[in-house]
Amino acid sequence: MFNSRISSIIRKEFLQIVRDPRTLAMIIVMPILELFLLGYAATTDVRNISMAVWDQSKTTQSRALLEAFRAADYFVIDYFVSSADEYQALIESGDTRVALVIPPDYDRRLIEGDAQVLMVLDGSDASVGATALSTARLVGQAYSTKIMNGQALLSGRTSSSAPVEVHTQVWYNPDLNSAYFNIPGVIGMILSFITSILTATTIVRERERGTIEQLIVTPIRSWELIVGKLLPYVILGFIETFEILLIGHWWFGVPIRGSGILIIATSGLFLMSSLGIGLFASTMANTQQEAMMTVMMFNLPMIFLSGFFFPIAAMPKFLQIVSYLIPLRYYLTIIRSLLIKGVGLAAIQSEVIALVIFGVVIMGAAALRFRKRLD
């Protein structure tokens, strides 16, 4: 009889789990999703780093050097530029991470055995910058060894010094300090997680207590209710942003090189998306636990695919494409560019436009669904 009672309770619990699609998804789908995200996205082995080339020599020797960089399988030459301003603009916008500058007299200096090229690296992402820095030096050394071996075969003599030297310059973060990259990312994570979870659970808490019905019967309009419920979390989000900025700057030495107005404005744009996710989750949940589970199902993939933990360039192509649907990806690019690089609006305009679109679509859909549920 005792075993029979226990088996009845077990059967009842399994039936409740099966009948609750959110709990079922959390149990079955989330572990599989995390497994694939960690298996494919959790890697720092960065390859296919975008490179811009300013080849002022344009000779057979300079083309051979470029082939050596291509063969390394770490760099992809996406841009050929004709001035320092061009590759600087590409690095500032994040379109490229590396610029290779070959001087006009490269072929002559190579014959003399003292050719030098310049490699400019974007140090705002410490992991990508460190990979590019070490790989550039290794490519230069391997190419020099190849030339020296060829000269030895022809003349029977070996050079005492490397014929090609790769000089490197690391911009924005010369020491490749990982805090410069991670702390701006914490701002995005806090704005995404805290505001969406608090928004969803607070609205559902009102529904659980029955106070949401009391608000509905008052003369207050539905849009006024939405604004009144969301505005406190907008203020809290900005307070948390300033808190992290100040601690990051004064304690960890993270620079704040960009415009404060741009930082505030773009953070506000991103808040539209995260608050919209919280509002949308509140329309799908009946309890605070369900609301938190729903928000986590949105936020966990966002963290892995946004470039917060792992470089997007290191992910498989499919996940890189999926990451374009993640608002946090654009905000992290914006906040890191503003703080570390000190860029202006022109360098981040495509990311700002993306945030505007995501904010309007997500918040608009969530507000409409919330309003229908109120009605």
C-alpha positions in Angstrom: 0.0 0.0 0.0 2.8 2.4 0.9 4.6 1.7 -2.5 1.3 2.1 -4.3 0.8 5.6 -2.8 4.3 6.6 -3.7 3.9 5.4 -7.2 0.6 7.4 -7.5 2.4 10.5 -6.5 5.3 9.8 -8.9 2.8 9.3 -11.7 1.0 12.5 -10.8 4.3 14.5 -10.9 5.3 13.1 -14.3 1.9 14.0 -15.7 2.3 17.6 -14.4 5.7 17.8 -16.0 4.5 16.4 -19.3 1.5 18.8 -19.4 3.7 21.8 -18.7 5.6 22.5 -22.0 7.9 25.1 -20.4 9.1 22.7 -17.7 9.5 20.0 -20.3 11.5 22.3 -22.6 13.7 23.3 -19.6 14.4 19.6 -18.8 14.9 18.2 -22.3 15.8 21.1 -24.7 18.0 23.3 -22.5 20.7 20.6 -21.7 20.9 19.8 -25.4 21.1 23.4 -26.3 23.8 24.1 -23.7 25.8 21.0 -24.9 25.9 22.2 -28.5 26.6 25.8 -27.5 29.5 24.8 -25.2 30.7 22.3 -27.7 30.9 24.7 -30.7 30.9 28.2 -29.3 33.1 27.6 -26.2 36.4 28.0 -28.0 39.2 30.5 -28.0 41.0 29.0 -31.0 40.5 32.0 -33.3 41.0 31.5 -37.0 40.0 33.5 -40.1 40.9 36.8 -38.5 39.9 39.6 -40.9 42.9 41.5 -42.3 43.4 44.7 -44.3 46.5 45.1 -46.4 48.2 48.3 -47.5 50.7 47.0 -50.1 52.8 49.9 -51.2 55.3 47.7 -52.9 53.0 45.7 -55.2 55.8 43.4 -56.3 56.2 39.6 -56.6 58.0 39.6 -53.2 55.2 41.4 -51.4 52.6 39.0 -53.0 54.7 36.1 -51.8 54.6 37.5 -48.2 50.8 37.8 -48.4 50.6 34.2 -49.6 52.5 33.2 -46.5 49.9 35.0 -44.3 47.1 33.3 -46.2 48.7 29.9 -45.8 48.8 30.3 -42.0 45.1 29.7 -42.0 44.7 32.3 -39.3 44.2 35.4 -41.4 41.7 36.2 -44.2 42.6 39.2 -46.4 39.3 41.0 -46.8 40.4 44.5 -47.7 43.1 46.1 -49.8 43.5 49.8 -48.8 45.6 52.7 -50.0 46.1 54.8 -46.9 46.5 54.6 -43.2 43.2 56.4 -42.7 41.4 53.6 -44.5 42.7 50.7 -42.4 42.2 52.8 -39.2 38.6 53.3 -40.1 38.2 49.6 -40.7 39.7 48.7 -37.4 37.7 51.3 -35.5 34.4 50.0 -37.0 35.5 46.4 -36.2 35.3 45.3 -39.8 38.9 44.1 -39.6 41.1 43.2 -36.6 44.5 43.4 -38.3 46.2 45.6 -40.8 49.4 44.7 -42.6 51.5 47.5 -44.0 54.2 46.7 -46.6 56.5 49.6 -47.4 57.3 50.8 -50.9 61.0 49.7 -50.8 60.1 46.2 -49.5 61.6 44.3 -52.5 64.9 46.2 -52.3 65.2 45.9 -48.6 64.5 42.1 -48.9 67.4 41.7 -51.2 69.6 43.6 -48.8 68.4 41.3 -46.0 66.7 43.9 -43.7 63.1 44.2 -44.9 60.5 45.3 -42.4 56.7 45.2 -42.4 54.2 46.7 -39.9 51.3 44.7 -38.4 48.7 46.8 -36.7 46.5 44.9 -34.3 43.2 45.7 -32.6 43.8 45.0 -28.9 40.2 45.7 -27.8 39.6 41.9 -27.8 42.5 40.6 -25.8 42.1 36.9 -26.9 41.9 37.7 -30.6 44.7 40.3 -30.3 47.0 37.8 -28.5 46.3 35.1 -31.2 47.0 37.6 -34.0 50.1 38.9 -32.3 51.7 35.5 -31.8 50.7 34.2 -35.2 52.0 37.3 -37.0 55.4 36.8 -35.4 55.5 33.1 -36.2 54.5 33.8 -39.8 57.3 36.3 -40.1 59.8 34.0 -38.6 58.8 31.0 -40.8 58.8 33.2 -44.0 62.3 34.5 -43.1 63.5 30.9 -42.5 62.2 29.9 -45.9 64.0 32.8 -47.6 67.2 32.0 -45.7 67.0 28.4 -46.8 66.5 29.4 -50.4 69.5 31.7 -50.3 71.6 29.0 -48.7 70.8 26.6 -51.5 71.7 29.2 -54.2 74.8 30.7 -52.7 75.9 28.2 -50.1 75.9 30.9 -47.4 73.3 31.6 -44.7 72.4 35.0 -43.5 73.1 35.9 -39.9 69.9 37.9 -39.5 66.3 37.4 -40.5 65.6 39.0 -43.9 62.0 40.0 -42.9 61.0 41.4 -39.6 57.3 41.9 -38.6 57.0 44.9 -36.3 53.7 44.9 -34.4 51.6 47.8 -33.0 48.7 46.9 -30.6 46.1 49.7 -30.6 43.7 50.6 -27.8 45.0 47.9 -25.4 48.8 47.6 -25.7 49.1 45.2 -22.7 46.2 43.0 -24.0 44.5 43.4 -20.6 41.5 41.1 -20.5 39.7 43.4 -18.1 39.4 46.0 -21.0 37.3 43.4 -22.9 35.4 41.7 -20.1 34.2 44.6 -18.0 32.3 46.4 -20.8 30.7 43.0 -21.5 29.5 42.8 -17.9 27.5 45.9 -18.5 25.7 44.2 -21.4 25.1 41.0 -19.3 23.7 43.0 -16.4 21.4 45.0 -18.5 20.2 41.9 -20.3 19.8 39.5 -17.4 18.7 41.7 -14.5 16.2 44.0 -16.2 14.5 41.1 -18.2 14.2 38.9 -15.1 13.0 41.7 -12.8 10.5 42.9 -15.4 9.0 39.5 -16.0 8.8 38.4 -12.4 7.5 41.7 -11.1 4.5 41.7 -13.5 3.8 38.0 -12.8 4.0 38.7 -9.1 1.2 41.3 -9.5 -0.9 38.7 -11.3 -0.3 36.1 -8.6 -1.3 38.5 -5.8 -4.4 39.7 -7.8 -3.2 43.3 -7.8 -3.0 43.5 -11.6 -6.8 43.1 -11.8 -7.1 46.0 -9.4 -5.0 48.2 -11.6 -7.0 47.1 -14.7 -10.3 48.4 -13.3 -8.8 51.8 -12.5 -9.0 54.6 -15.1 -5.3 54.0 -16.0 -4.7 53.2 -19.6 -2.8 50.0 -20.6 0.1 51.9 -22.2 0.4 54.0 -19.0 0.5 50.7 -17.0 3.3 49.4 -19.2 5.4 52.6 -19.0 4.8 52.8 -15.3 5.9 49.2 -14.7 9.0 49.4 -17.0 10.4 52.9 -16.2 11.7 51.9 -12.7 13.8 49.2 -14.3 15.1 51.6 -16.9 16.4 53.8 -14.1 17.8 50.8 -12.2 19.5 49.7 -15.4 21.3 53.0 -15.9 22.3 53.1 -12.2 23.9 49.6 -12.6 25.6 50.8 -15.8 27.2 53.8 -14.1 28.1 51.6 -11.1 30.1 49.2 -13.3 31.6 52.0 -15.4 32.9 53.7 -12.3 34.3 50.6 -10.6 35.8 49.3 -13.8 37.5 52.7 -14.5 38.8 53.5 -11.1 39.6 50.0 -9.9 40.5 48.0 -13.0 41.7 50.9 -15.1 39.3 50.4 -18.0 39.3 53.5 -20.1 36.2 55.5 -21.0 37.3 57.1 -24.2 34.0 57.6 -26.0 31.1 60.1 -25.6 29.1 59.8 -22.4 26.0 60.8 -24.3 26.5 57.9 -26.8 27.1 55.5 -24.0 23.8 56.5 -22.4 21.8 56.6 -25.6 23.0 53.2 -26.9 22.4 51.6 -23.5 18.9 53.0 -23.5 18.4 51.4 -27.0 19.6 48.0 -25.7 17.3 48.3 -22.7 14.3 48.4 -25.0 15.2 44.8 -26.2 15.9 43.4 -22.7 12.8 44.9 -21.2 10.8 43.7 -24.1 12.0 40.2 -23.5 11.0 40.5 -19.9 7.6 41.9 -20.8 7.1 39.2 -23.4 8.0 36.5 -20.9 5.5 37.9 -18.4 2.7 37.3 -21.0 3.7 33.6 -21.3 4.0 32.8 -17.6 1.5 32.4 -14.8 4.0 32.1 -11.9 7.3 33.8 -11.1 9.2 30.5 -11.5 7.8 30.1 -15.0 8.7 33.7 -15.8 12.3 33.1 -14.8 12.5 29.9 -16.7 11.2 31.6 -19.8 13.7 34.5 -19.5 16.5 32.1 -19.0 15.6 30.3 -22.2 16.1 33.6 -24.0 19.1 34.8 -22.2 21.4 31.7 -22.0 21.8 31.4 -25.8 22.3 35.2 -25.9 25.3 35.0 -23.5 27.1 32.3 -25.5 26.4 33.7 -29.0 26.9 37.4 -28.3 30.7 37.3 -27.9 30.7 37.9 -24.2 32.6 34.8 -23.2 34.1 33.5 -26.5 35.0 35.3 -29.7 32.4 35.1 -32.5 35.2 34.7 -35.0 36.1 31.4 -33.3 32.6 30.0 -33.7 31.4 27.8 -36.6 29.9 29.7 -39.5 26.3 28.6 -38.7 26.5 30.0 -35.2 28.1 33.2 -36.5 25.0 33.7 -38.7 22.7 32.9 -35.7 24.5 35.5 -33.6 23.1 38.2 -35.9 19.7 37.6 -34.3 21.1 38.4 -30.8 20.7 42.1 -29.7 23.5 41.7 -27.1 26.0 41.0 -29.9 25.5 44.5 -31.2 25.5 46.2 -27.8 28.8 44.5 -26.8 30.4 45.8 -30.0 29.1 49.3 -29.3 30.0 49.5 -25.6 33.5 48.1 -26.2 34.1 50.4 -29.1 33.0 53.4 -27.2 34.9 52.6 -24.0 38.1 51.2 -25.4 38.4 52.7 -28.9 36.7 56.0 -28.3 35.0 55.9 -31.7 32.2 58.2 -32.9 28.7 57.4 -34.1 29.9 56.8 -37.7 31.9 53.7 -36.7 29.0 52.0 -34.9 26.1 53.2 -37.0 25.2 49.7 -38.3 25.1 48.3 -34.8 23.0 51.2 -33.6 20.5 50.7 -36.4 20.3 47.0 -35.6 19.5 47.9 -31.9 16.8 50.3 -33.0 15.2 47.6 -35.1 15.4 44.9 -32.4 14.2 47.3 -29.7 11.1 48.5 -31.7 10.2 44.9 -32.9 10.7 43.2 -29.5 9.2 45.9 -27.3 6.3 46.5 -29.8 5.4 42.8 -30.0 5.7 42.4 -26.2 3.6 45.5 -25.5 0.8 44.3 -27.9 0.7 40.9 -26.4 0.7 42.3 -22.9 -2.1 44.7 -23.8 -4.2 41.9 -25.3 -3.7 39.8 -22.1 -4.8 42.8 -20.0 -7.9 43.2 -22.2 
